[in-house]
Amino acid sequence: MITRSGKGSYFVAQDNTFSDIHHGYAILGYDSDKVLIEGNTLHDFNEGGYGGSTHGIAPKTNNSYWFIRGNYTYNMNNAGSVWINTYSYTSDIEISFNRLFNSGEPLGIGLEPADYGRVFSYRNTYVGGTVLVKFLTNNRGPVSFAYDVIVNDNNVTNHITESDNTSSPNRLVATNVLSGRSSESIVDSNGSLTSSYASYIGTHGHQINFAKPAAALLTGVQ
């Protein structure tokens, strides 16, 4: 639990394994900025889902400049993998190169009606469950998805589900997202792109082309 009296800065949670969590969080953030959550593995959680109480990586309230990179989740059951609660103003959250597998919501954004700012999703692989964006009104966000792989069976544009949102088409931006149903076999059982989609390796999803490292989406962080 990242919290303190007043706002704290410069936290890192790296290369940990979290498993068998019941009615709790792996990493929960309050009042923090300039946070790196990288290279962690989370698996075999219980409960969870929207309205539930078990989740993975969760900047919950008054957070900024979180970098959630290169994490791997599986067997999360109904738990949310990356769970951006927004109980109070949260902004400038970058989610990149994660492989988030078999959870109730591999990604949930704006889960409370408080205002929130920019959220960037870049080069992630989301498989199963629901990629959920809530309460995205005209003065919130923007929320952007770029070069992600999203596989689920929800019949919505880019397989990104919006809920409780006003008419704000410019606040949710999807750029070159590779999405489809599980029956289309876009990824294999490990979340890697199948041979039919091998041309996307290095440009879409968590599989990195080391010859072309991606620049950080958020700049100016000291």
C-alpha positions as CSV (number, residue, x, y, z in Angstrom):
1,M,0.0,0.0,0.0
2,I,1.6,3.2,-1.2
3,T,0.4,6.0,1.1
4,R,1.6,8.8,3.4
5,S,0.5,12.0,5.0
6,G,0.8,14.4,2.1
7,K,1.8,13.3,-1.4
8,G,4.8,10.9,-1.7
9,S,7.0,10.5,-4.7
10,Y,9.5,8.0,-6.3
11,F,8.2,4.6,-5.5
12,V,9.2,1.4,-7.3
13,A,7.7,-2.1,-7.2
14,Q,9.7,-4.3,-9.4
15,D,10.2,-8.1,-10.2
16,N,7.8,-9.4,-7.5
17,T,5.3,-12.2,-7.6
18,F,1.8,-11.9,-6.1
19,S,-0.5,-14.9,-5.9
20,D,-3.4,-16.4,-4.0
21,I,-4.8,-13.1,-2.9
22,H,-8.3,-13.2,-1.5
23,H,-10.2,-10.0,-0.7
24,G,-7.3,-7.5,-1.2
25,Y,-4.9,-5.9,-3.6
26,A,-1.4,-6.6,-4.8
27,I,-0.4,-3.0,-5.1
28,L,-2.7,-0.2,-4.0
29,G,-1.8,3.5,-4.4
30,Y,-2.9,6.6,-2.6
31,D,-1.5,10.1,-2.9
32,S,1.6,9.2,-4.9
33,D,3.4,10.4,-8.0
34,K,6.3,9.3,-10.1
35,V,5.7,5.6,-9.5
36,L,7.2,2.6,-11.5
37,I,5.4,-0.8,-11.3
38,E,7.4,-3.1,-13.6
39,G,8.1,-6.7,-14.2
40,N,5.7,-8.1,-11.7
41,T,3.8,-11.4,-12.0
42,L,0.3,-11.7,-10.6
43,H,-1.8,-14.9,-10.6
44,D,-4.5,-17.0,-9.0
45,F,-6.6,-14.2,-7.4
46,N,-10.1,-14.6,-6.2
47,E,-13.3,-12.5,-5.9
48,G,-12.9,-9.2,-7.7
49,G,-14.7,-7.8,-10.7
50,Y,-16.4,-4.4,-10.8
51,G,-17.8,-3.8,-7.3
52,G,-15.6,-6.6,-5.9
53,S,-12.7,-6.3,-3.5
54,T,-9.7,-8.2,-5.1
55,H,-7.5,-6.6,-7.7
56,G,-4.0,-6.4,-8.9
57,I,-2.2,-3.1,-9.6
58,A,-4.5,-0.2,-8.5
59,P,-3.7,3.5,-8.4
60,K,-6.8,4.3,-6.4
61,T,-6.9,8.0,-5.5
62,N,-4.9,11.2,-6.1
63,N,-2.1,9.6,-8.1
64,S,-0.1,10.9,-11.1
65,Y,2.7,9.8,-13.3
66,W,2.4,6.1,-12.7
67,F,4.3,3.9,-15.2
68,I,2.8,0.4,-15.2
69,R,5.2,-1.6,-17.5
70,G,6.0,-5.2,-18.5
71,N,3.8,-6.9,-15.9
72,Y,2.1,-10.3,-16.4
73,T,-1.2,-11.5,-15.0
74,Y,-3.0,-14.8,-15.4
75,N,-5.7,-16.9,-13.7
76,M,-7.0,-13.7,-12.1
77,N,-10.6,-15.1,-12.2
78,N,-12.9,-12.1,-11.6
79,A,-10.2,-9.8,-10.3
80,G,-9.1,-6.7,-12.2
81,S,-5.5,-6.8,-13.3
82,V,-4.9,-3.1,-13.7
83,W,-7.6,-1.2,-11.8
84,I,-7.5,2.6,-12.0
85,N,-10.2,3.5,-9.5
86,T,-10.1,7.4,-9.5
87,Y,-11.7,8.0,-6.1
88,S,-10.2,11.4,-6.4
89,Y,-8.3,13.2,-9.2
90,T,-5.8,10.9,-10.9
91,S,-3.9,11.7,-14.1
92,D,-1.0,10.8,-16.3
93,I,-1.0,7.1,-16.0
94,E,1.0,5.1,-18.6
95,I,0.2,1.4,-19.1
96,S,2.6,-0.3,-21.5
97,F,4.0,-3.7,-22.6
98,N,1.9,-5.6,-20.1
99,R,0.4,-9.0,-20.8
100,L,-2.9,-9.1,-18.9
101,F,-4.6,-12.5,-19.1
102,N,-7.9,-14.1,-18.0
103,S,-9.2,-11.6,-15.5
104,G,-12.6,-10.1,-14.9
105,E,-11.3,-6.8,-16.2
106,P,-7.7,-6.9,-17.5
107,L,-8.0,-3.1,-17.5
108,G,-10.5,-0.8,-15.7
109,I,-10.3,3.0,-16.0
110,G,-12.3,5.7,-14.2
111,L,-14.1,3.4,-12.0
112,E,-15.4,6.1,-9.7
113,P,-17.3,9.3,-10.8
114,A,-14.5,11.7,-9.7
115,D,-12.7,13.7,-12.4
116,Y,-9.6,12.1,-13.8
117,G,-7.0,13.1,-16.4
118,R,-4.9,11.5,-19.1
119,V,-4.5,7.7,-19.3
120,F,-2.3,6.1,-21.9
121,S,-2.5,2.4,-22.9
122,Y,0.3,1.5,-25.3
123,R,1.5,-1.9,-26.7
124,N,-0.3,-4.1,-24.2
125,T,-1.9,-7.5,-24.7
126,Y,-5.3,-7.8,-23.0
127,V,-7.0,-11.2,-23.2
128,G,-10.4,-12.2,-21.8
129,G,-12.8,-10.4,-19.6
130,T,-13.6,-6.7,-20.3
131,V,-11.4,-3.7,-21.1
132,L,-13.6,-1.1,-19.3
133,V,-13.7,2.7,-19.4
134,K,-16.2,4.4,-17.1
135,F,-17.4,8.0,-16.4
136,L,-15.5,9.5,-19.3
137,T,-17.2,12.9,-19.6
138,N,-16.3,15.8,-21.8
139,N,-13.9,17.3,-19.2
140,R,-12.1,14.0,-18.3
141,G,-9.3,12.0,-19.9
142,P,-8.4,11.7,-22.7
143,V,-8.0,7.9,-22.6
144,S,-6.0,6.6,-25.4
145,F,-5.2,3.1,-26.7
146,A,-2.4,2.7,-29.2
147,Y,-1.0,-0.4,-30.8
148,D,-2.6,-2.7,-28.2
149,V,-3.9,-6.2,-28.8
150,I,-7.4,-6.7,-27.3
151,V,-9.1,-10.1,-27.4
152,N,-12.5,-10.6,-25.8
153,D,-16.0,-11.5,-26.8
154,N,-17.7,-8.2,-26.1
155,N,-19.5,-6.8,-29.1
156,V,-18.2,-3.2,-28.9
157,T,-15.9,-1.0,-31.0
158,N,-12.3,-2.2,-30.7
159,H,-13.5,-4.5,-27.9
160,I,-13.3,-1.6,-25.5
161,T,-16.4,-1.3,-23.3
162,E,-17.6,2.1,-22.3
163,S,-20.0,2.6,-19.3
164,D,-21.7,5.6,-17.7
165,N,-20.0,7.9,-20.3
166,T,-21.4,11.0,-21.8
167,S,-21.2,11.7,-25.5
168,S,-17.5,12.4,-25.8
169,P,-16.1,10.8,-28.9
170,N,-12.9,12.9,-28.7
171,R,-12.0,11.7,-25.2
172,L,-11.5,8.0,-26.1
173,V,-9.0,7.6,-28.8
174,A,-8.0,4.2,-30.3
175,T,-5.0,4.2,-32.7
176,N,-4.0,1.0,-34.6
177,V,-5.5,-1.4,-32.1
178,L,-5.6,-5.1,-33.1
179,S,-8.7,-6.5,-31.6
180,G,-11.0,-9.5,-32.0
181,R,-12.8,-12.4,-30.5
182,S,-11.2,-15.4,-28.9
183,S,-12.4,-17.6,-31.7
184,E,-10.2,-15.6,-34.1
185,S,-7.0,-17.0,-32.6
186,I,-5.1,-13.7,-32.6
187,V,-3.0,-14.9,-29.6
188,D,-2.0,-18.3,-28.3
189,S,-2.4,-19.7,-24.8
190,N,0.6,-17.6,-23.6
191,G,-0.7,-14.4,-25.0
192,S,1.8,-14.3,-27.9
193,L,0.6,-13.5,-31.4
194,T,-0.1,-16.6,-33.5
195,S,1.6,-17.2,-36.9
196,S,-1.4,-15.7,-38.7
197,Y,-0.7,-12.4,-36.9
198,A,3.1,-12.6,-36.8
199,S,3.5,-9.5,-38.9
200,Y,2.3,-7.5,-35.9
201,I,5.2,-8.7,-33.6
202,G,7.2,-5.7,-32.6
203,T,4.5,-3.2,-33.4
204,H,1.4,-4.4,-31.4
205,G,1.0,-5.8,-28.0
206,H,3.6,-6.8,-25.3
207,Q,6.0,-8.5,-27.7
208,I,8.9,-6.1,-28.0
209,N,11.0,-5.5,-31.1
210,F,14.3,-4.7,-29.5
211,A,15.6,-3.1,-32.7
212,K,13.0,-0.3,-32.2
213,P,12.6,0.5,-28.5
214,A,9.6,2.6,-27.8
215,A,10.0,6.0,-26.3
216,A,8.1,6.8,-23.1
217,L,4.7,8.3,-23.7
218,L,5.0,10.7,-20.8
219,T,8.0,13.0,-20.8
220,G,9.4,15.6,-18.5
221,V,9.4,13.5,-15.4
222,Q,12.5,14.3,-13.2
